Amino acid sequence: MSIPLEWAQTAATVASQTCADMGFATTVTVVDQRAQPRVQLMREGAFPHTIHTSSRKAITAASRREATSVIEAENEHEPTLGAVFNEIGLITLSGGIPIIYEGAVIGGIGIAGSPGEDANGKEFDDICAEAGIAAISDQLKP
């Protein structure tokens, strides 16, 4: 199964609005299970590089089947991982989360453009991505 367009639109819209509510101009990308684009939303004022970065985060999350924050943490112990990922079009920055339905990855969401982290040390990109997934959580339950 691939993420339905309606679910992708909802997740992207809520993630984008969550970041905007925190004062960030971001780009949100949702891809399907094959890492093909479904939805991309770019807020006015977002930096141009956020288009490519959010896409790479979503692709990495969907294809690697894990959050890019986990990959980023692994990169601290494996310094060559970032270079290898970059070479194949993936990324080792937080802000990408796989979208899971009935135990299978059906897509990924990636956020770029909200720099920094909250008081608990959680990256703002991750917070926005989680909000997008939470918006479709009822559909993701079997």
Steps between C-alpha positions, in 0.01 A plus 500: 500500500607854427394804699176634350521852363242628751706370794818652353328836454369500857835401651685763297250776576501437875881470513539824305251683720664369819833645387334826393335527842848481654619776266682290240473520122556140391460258216321171568527201268303175518610204287346158443650164597716503184631844601311670217357847574134529598479852647739790550401824674734797519413796721570849379832604644645149510854477371535343154722218628215372720332354191782256439577440868144416603471266203822319591383466862168346390674268253754391760230427759291299253784306342696432821178437697617701800498857621785710370569609860606139567724508195640837610590353841668202330698744286673629814661156542547434128639822347510363145126424502408858409726499195367162383139608547565827317650311207180297454259791554411433863567718803605463863311796647202469732154598379400191301263233634361189331121467481394153611171319438440147631871453560605604148654827385255672266690827471717755670475864606787746502519854637772758437530858613427504873842543656579393851330302770257543786589520870506119517751471217252380238560638150221728375498319164422175684226666705329623183535163324351322801207743500434416135499127572282552807243674278448175308548262793135384493544387139826325585331275757384164359 
